[in-house]
Amino acid sequence: MNQWQKMIIDLKEQGLTQTQIATEMDCSQNYVSNLENGLCGKRLGYEKGKNLEKLWQIHCAPQQIA
């Protein structure tokens, strides 16, 4: 499992949908699905990666620290 898969799974566990994640990443829901399933994403584009990291920080990082 790569870091992008883990972030998407964490976000979904926090109640976000693939569509919500895709909107924040500025990509399609299908792309998020492919990332989650490991079909792509080992070399995620810079902007998409930063957007995913930012979303993860907002929704998941506080739980990781606690």
LINLIN-V731713 format. One record per residue. N is the residue number from 0. RES is the residue in one small letter. OMEGA is omega in whole degrees, 0 to 359 (none if undefined). Layout:
BEGIN
N;RES;OMEGA / N;RES;OMEGA
END
This chain:
BEGIN
0;m;179 / 1;n;185 / 2;q;182 / 3;w;177 / 4;q;182 / 5;k;180 / 6;m;180 / 7;i;178 / 8;i;177 / 9;d;180 / 10;l;179 / 11;k;176 / 12;e;177 / 13;q;174 / 14;g;178 / 15;l;177 / 16;t;175 / 17;q;180 / 18;t;178 / 19;q;178 / 20;i;180 / 21;a;180 / 22;t;181 / 23;e;179 / 24;m;184 / 25;d;177 / 26;c;181 / 27;s;175 / 28;q;179 / 29;n;178 / 30;y;178 / 31;v;177 / 32;s;179 / 33;n;177 / 34;l;182 / 35;e;182 / 36;n;177 / 37;g;181 / 38;l;176 / 39;c;171 / 40;g;177 / 41;k;177 / 42;r;180 / 43;l;178 / 44;g;185 / 45;y;183 / 46;e;179 / 47;k;178 / 48;g;179 / 49;k;179 / 50;n;178 / 51;l;178 / 52;e;180 / 53;k;179 / 54;l;179 / 55;w;179 / 56;q;182 / 57;i;189 / 58;h;189 / 59;c;185 / 60;a;179 / 61;p;179 / 62;q;180 / 63;q;182 / 64;i;186 / 65;a;none
END
